[in-house]
Amino acid sequence: MHARLLFALLLLPALSGCLIDRSTVNTPLAAETVDALEPGRTTAEKAVELLGAPIEVVQLARRSAYRYEFTTSKRASLFLIVINLTGRDTRSDRVWLFFDEQDVLTHVATTFEGEDATYALPWTRLHD
């Protein structure tokens, strides 16, 4: 009986551990490249040349919008025997380009947070 108890106590640390994981979708978007786009002058063709193919094209009557997105997700987990504590932070760069009927850029909407994702456990405040 004592041998089993000793074995169980020695085995418990082996059941504990941690995990750190990072995943990305697409390539990061450079703010400098997006800033090079000029409303009223840049064509859809030039935008695709600079940024690559959009992940989504939305038709808005005779106008269109192109969506670009880069996402980073970071996860940290702590395993304590049968308890798993996991925190995940997912952030994205998003760029929307809006074009008129002649495929000339009218305006740009951006969010650059993809590189701001952090590793954290559930009790960590990420978004202050």
C-alpha positions as a LaTeX table, in Angstrom:
\begin{tabular}{lrrr}
\hline
Residue & $x$ (\AA) & $y$ (\AA) & $z$ (\AA) \\
\hline
Met1 & 0.00 & 0.00 & 0.00 \\
His2 & 2.78 & 2.44 & 0.89 \\
Ala3 & 4.54 & 1.74 & $-2.39$ \\
Arg4 & 1.39 & 2.65 & $-4.36$ \\
Leu5 & 0.92 & 5.86 & $-2.40$ \\
Leu6 & 4.56 & 6.80 & $-2.89$ \\
Phe7 & 4.27 & 6.03 & $-6.62$ \\
Ala8 & 1.10 & 8.16 & $-6.88$ \\
Leu9 & 2.79 & 11.08 & $-5.10$ \\
Leu10 & 5.80 & 10.83 & $-7.39$ \\
Leu11 & 3.54 & 10.69 & $-10.44$ \\
Leu12 & 1.51 & 13.83 & $-9.57$ \\
Pro13 & 4.14 & 16.35 & $-10.78$ \\
Ala14 & 4.27 & 14.53 & $-14.11$ \\
Leu15 & 0.56 & 15.29 & $-14.57$ \\
Ser16 & 1.21 & 19.02 & $-14.25$ \\
Gly17 & 2.65 & 21.26 & $-16.90$ \\
Cys18 & 2.26 & 24.34 & $-19.02$ \\
Leu19 & 1.63 & 25.18 & $-22.64$ \\
Ile20 & 2.43 & 28.26 & $-24.67$ \\
Asp21 & 0.93 & 28.47 & $-28.15$ \\
Arg22 & 0.87 & 31.10 & $-30.90$ \\
Ser23 & $-1.07$ & 31.01 & $-34.15$ \\
Thr24 & $-1.36$ & 33.50 & $-36.99$ \\
Val25 & $-3.65$ & 33.86 & $-39.97$ \\
Asn26 & $-2.28$ & 35.66 & $-43.04$ \\
Thr27 & 0.71 & 38.00 & $-43.03$ \\
Pro28 & 1.01 & 41.22 & $-40.99$ \\
Leu29 & $-0.26$ & 44.40 & $-42.62$ \\
Ala30 & 2.21 & 47.29 & $-42.69$ \\
Ala31 & 0.73 & 50.66 & $-41.72$ \\
Glu32 & 3.30 & 52.34 & $-44.00$ \\
Thr33 & 1.98 & 50.43 & $-47.02$ \\
Val34 & $-1.61$ & 51.32 & $-46.18$ \\
Asp35 & $-0.59$ & 54.97 & $-45.69$ \\
Ala36 & 0.79 & 54.95 & $-49.26$ \\
Leu37 & $-2.77$ & 54.47 & $-50.57$ \\
Glu38 & $-4.26$ & 57.83 & $-51.61$ \\
Pro39 & $-8.04$ & 58.32 & $-51.67$ \\
Gly40 & $-9.06$ & 59.83 & $-55.01$ \\
Arg41 & $-5.91$ & 58.55 & $-56.77$ \\
Thr42 & $-5.16$ & 54.90 & $-55.91$ \\
Thr43 & $-6.93$ & 52.32 & $-58.06$ \\
Ala44 & $-8.11$ & 48.89 & $-56.93$ \\
Glu45 & $-5.46$ & 47.35 & $-59.17$ \\
Lys46 & $-2.69$ & 49.36 & $-57.46$ \\
Ala47 & $-4.05$ & 48.47 & $-54.00$ \\
Val48 & $-3.91$ & 44.76 & $-54.85$ \\
Glu49 & $-0.38$ & 45.25 & $-56.21$ \\
Leu50 & 0.70 & 46.80 & $-52.87$ \\
Leu51 & $-1.28$ & 44.64 & $-50.39$ \\
Gly52 & $-1.91$ & 41.43 & $-52.30$ \\
Ala53 & $-5.28$ & 39.80 & $-52.84$ \\
Pro54 & $-7.96$ & 40.76 & $-50.30$ \\
Ile55 & $-9.53$ & 38.03 & $-48.20$ \\
Glu56 & $-12.99$ & 39.38 & $-49.02$ \\
Val57 & $-14.51$ & 41.57 & $-51.72$ \\
Val58 & $-17.93$ & 43.05 & $-50.97$ \\
Gln59 & $-20.10$ & 44.53 & $-53.71$ \\
Leu60 & $-21.93$ & 47.68 & $-52.58$ \\
Ala61 & $-24.25$ & 48.39 & $-55.52$ \\
Arg62 & $-21.78$ & 49.61 & $-58.18$ \\
Arg63 & $-19.09$ & 50.23 & $-55.59$ \\
Ser64 & $-16.89$ & 47.71 & $-53.78$ \\
Ala65 & $-14.97$ & 47.19 & $-50.57$ \\
Tyr66 & $-11.88$ & 45.04 & $-50.05$ \\
Arg67 & $-11.08$ & 43.51 & $-46.67$ \\
Tyr68 & $-7.59$ & 42.58 & $-45.52$ \\
Glu69 & $-6.94$ & 40.91 & $-42.17$ \\
Phe70 & $-4.02$ & 39.53 & $-40.16$ \\
Thr71 & $-4.76$ & 37.79 & $-36.84$ \\
Thr72 & $-2.50$ & 36.66 & $-34.02$ \\
Ser73 & $-3.70$ & 34.46 & $-31.19$ \\
Lys74 & $-1.57$ & 33.67 & $-28.16$ \\
Arg75 & $-2.50$ & 31.13 & $-25.50$ \\
Ala76 & $-0.96$ & 30.22 & $-22.17$ \\
Ser77 & $-2.19$ & 27.20 & $-20.21$ \\
Leu78 & $-1.34$ & 25.80 & $-16.81$ \\
Phe79 & $-2.25$ & 22.18 & $-16.07$ \\
Leu80 & $-2.45$ & 21.18 & $-12.42$ \\
Ile81 & $-3.36$ & 17.52 & $-12.27$ \\
Val82 & $-7.03$ & 17.73 & $-13.36$ \\
Ile83 & $-7.37$ & 21.53 & $-13.49$ \\
Asn84 & $-6.62$ & 23.39 & $-16.72$ \\
Leu85 & $-6.32$ & 27.18 & $-16.60$ \\
Thr86 & $-6.08$ & 28.77 & $-20.05$ \\
Gly87 & $-5.96$ & 32.35 & $-21.21$ \\
Arg88 & $-6.14$ & 33.37 & $-24.87$ \\
Asp89 & $-5.62$ & 36.79 & $-26.41$ \\
Thr90 & $-6.55$ & 37.28 & $-30.07$ \\
Arg91 & $-5.86$ & 40.56 & $-31.88$ \\
Ser92 & $-6.16$ & 41.55 & $-35.52$ \\
Asp93 & $-4.98$ & 44.04 & $-38.10$ \\
Arg94 & $-7.95$ & 44.93 & $-40.31$ \\
Val95 & $-7.99$ & 47.13 & $-43.38$ \\
Trp96 & $-11.09$ & 47.99 & $-45.36$ \\
Leu97 & $-10.62$ & 49.76 & $-48.69$ \\
Phe98 & $-13.67$ & 51.37 & $-50.29$ \\
Phe99 & $-13.76$ & 52.01 & $-54.06$ \\
Asp100 & $-16.14$ & 53.98 & $-56.25$ \\
Glu101 & $-17.75$ & 52.91 & $-59.55$ \\
Gln102 & $-14.46$ & 53.51 & $-61.42$ \\
Asp103 & $-12.46$ & 51.39 & $-58.91$ \\
Val104 & $-10.77$ & 54.46 & $-57.40$ \\
Leu105 & $-10.17$ & 54.45 & $-53.65$ \\
Thr106 & $-12.60$ & 56.68 & $-51.73$ \\
His107 & $-11.60$ & 55.94 & $-48.14$ \\
Val108 & $-9.71$ & 53.55 & $-45.86$ \\
Ala109 & $-10.63$ & 52.12 & $-42.45$ \\
Thr110 & $-7.89$ & 50.50 & $-40.35$ \\
Thr111 & $-7.17$ & 48.80 & $-37.05$ \\
Phe112 & $-3.62$ & 47.70 & $-36.25$ \\
Glu113 & $-3.56$ & 45.44 & $-33.17$ \\
Gly114 & $-2.33$ & 42.11 & $-34.55$ \\
Glu115 & 1.10 & 42.34 & $-32.98$ \\
Asp116 & $-0.34$ & 43.39 & $-29.58$ \\
Ala117 & $-1.53$ & 39.91 & $-28.57$ \\
Thr118 & 0.06 & 38.71 & $-25.33$ \\
Tyr119 & 0.47 & 35.46 & $-23.45$ \\
Ala120 & $-1.63$ & 35.52 & $-20.30$ \\
Leu121 & $-3.51$ & 33.29 & $-17.90$ \\
Pro122 & $-7.22$ & 33.87 & $-17.20$ \\
Trp123 & $-6.75$ & 36.21 & $-14.23$ \\
Thr124 & $-4.54$ & 38.65 & $-16.21$ \\
Arg125 & $-6.16$ & 41.90 & $-17.35$ \\
Leu126 & $-5.35$ & 42.30 & $-21.03$ \\
His127 & $-7.53$ & 45.15 & $-22.26$ \\
Asp128 & $-7.00$ & 48.15 & $-19.99$ \\
\hline
\end{tabular}
